[in-house]
Amino acid sequence: MNVSAPTGNEDDAYWQRPDSEPEAGRPGPSAPVPDPAPAYRGPPRADPPPAHWRPPTVAQPPPPRDMPRQDMDAVDEAEGSARTVTYGVGLVAGAIALILMCLLCARAIF
């Protein structure tokens, strides 16, 4: 379906392409002249680095240091006291939750 219809006005002739044939007095388009510059050959080569450009390396690292000795009895005692605190907090939280459940259930039943 053609939406636009030709108008047939002479004003449209201004917007049309010129004839593809060259005029008699003017020569046709000439072929482009190649650039006389040489092709790109890549970046220039860099100078090599100096012989001793890297820092000196240590061939043998020092042996690792000894860790301080652990007092196993003190570690066991600390773990026991932490376990006691954890169980105590859990028992208190459980008791509070049980009391709240009993209160809510009693309120719903009565």
N, C-alpha and C positions, 0 to 999 in steps of 0.2 A: 504494500500500500504506500503510495507516494503522498507524503503529507504536504510538501511544497510544490506548487504548480509553477511552471515557467511564466514569468510576467510578460516577457516580450518587449520590455521597455528598452529604449536605446541607451539608457543610463547604465544598464548591466554590462554593456560592452567594455566599459572602463575597467571592470573587475575581472574580465576573462584573461586567460593566458595569451601571450603573444604567439604568433605563428612559430612553429618549430623550424621552419626552413629559414636559413639566413638570407638577408637581403642581398641584392646583387652588388651593392657598393661596399658592403662590410664583410670582412672575412669571418669564418666560423670560429668557434672557441678553439684555442690552441691546447696542446697536450701540456701537462705540468712538467716543469724542468726539474730534474733530480738535484738534490742538494749536493754541492761538491765537497762538503765536510766529510771526514772519515767516520766510519761507524764507531759506536761506543765499545771500547775494549775492556771495560771493567775498571775497578778502582786501582790506583797505583799500589805497588807492593810496599809493605811497611818494612822499616829497618828491623833486623832481629834484636831481641832484648839483650842487655849485657849478660855476661856469663854468670855473675853472682847476684842476680836480681831477686832471688828467693831468700827468705830469712833462713838462718841455720835451723836444722831440726835436731831434736833430742832423740838419740838412738835408743836409749834405755830409760824409761820412766822410773821414778823412785818407787820403792815398794809401798803398798798401802799401809796406813797407820793402823794400830790396834784399837779396837773399840773398847770403851770402858766395860768392866765386868758388871754383870747384872746381879743384883741381890734377889735371888729367886724367892726367898722367904718373904721379903717385903712385897714382891709382886703378887704372891699368893694372898697375902693379907689384904692388899688393896682390892684385888678381885673379889674376895669374900665380903668386904664391906660394901662394895658397889652392888653386889648381888642382894645384900640385905636391904639396901635403900630401894632398889628396884622392886623387890617383892613387897616392901612396905607401902610404896606408892600405889602399886597395883591393888593391894588389899583394901586400902582406903578408897580408891576409885570404885572398886567393885562394890563395897559396902554402900557408898553413896548411890550408885546406880540401882542397887537392890531396894533401898529405901524409897527412892523416887518411883520405881516400878510398882511397889506395894501401894504407895499413896495414889498413884494414877489409876491402878486397877480397882482399889477400894472406892474411889470417887466414881468410877464408871459403873460399878456394881450397885452401890448404895445410892 
